[in-house]
Amino acid sequence: DDIVDGAFKVVGNQNMRPEQLGILLREFPQLNERFIAVAVKRYTEYLDAARKVN
């Protein structure tokens, strides 16, 4: 989870929206839709939590 949170922090610093992350991840053929959906959901949750802290 620390690695994922670190990746989300980097993406968040780029002001990337969850939808944009989904588009970016779809460029990797080895990632299936289920993985992408989970990643976008977790990134959305990460952003929501970060906004509550800030």
C-alpha positions in Angstrom: 0.0 0.0 0.0 2.9 2.4 0.6 4.0 2.0 -3.0 0.5 2.6 -4.3 0.1 5.7 -2.0 3.4 7.0 -3.3 2.3 6.5 -6.9 -1.0 8.3 -6.1 0.9 11.1 -4.6 3.0 11.6 -7.7 0.0 11.4 -9.9 -1.9 13.8 -7.6 1.0 16.3 -7.7 0.4 16.4 -11.5 -3.2 17.4 -10.8 -4.5 14.4 -12.6 -8.2 13.6 -12.2 -9.3 10.0 -11.7 -10.7 9.8 -15.2 -7.4 10.9 -16.6 -5.6 8.1 -14.6 -8.0 5.6 -16.2 -7.2 6.8 -19.7 -3.5 6.6 -18.9 -3.7 3.1 -17.5 -5.6 1.9 -20.6 -2.4 2.6 -22.6 -0.9 -0.5 -20.9 -2.3 -3.6 -22.6 -1.2 -5.8 -19.8 -3.7 -4.1 -17.4 -7.2 -5.4 -17.5 -10.4 -3.3 -16.9 -10.9 -4.7 -13.5 -7.4 -3.6 -12.4 -8.0 -0.1 -13.9 -11.4 0.2 -12.2 -9.9 -0.7 -8.8 -6.9 1.7 -9.3 -9.3 4.6 -10.3 -11.5 3.9 -7.3 -8.6 3.8 -4.9 -7.1 7.0 -6.4 -10.5 8.7 -6.0 -10.5 7.6 -2.3 -6.9 8.8 -1.9 -7.8 12.2 -3.3 -10.9 12.5 -1.1 -8.9 11.6 2.0 -6.1 14.1 1.0 -8.7 16.9 0.7 -10.1 16.2 4.2 -6.6 16.4 5.7 -5.6 19.6 3.9 
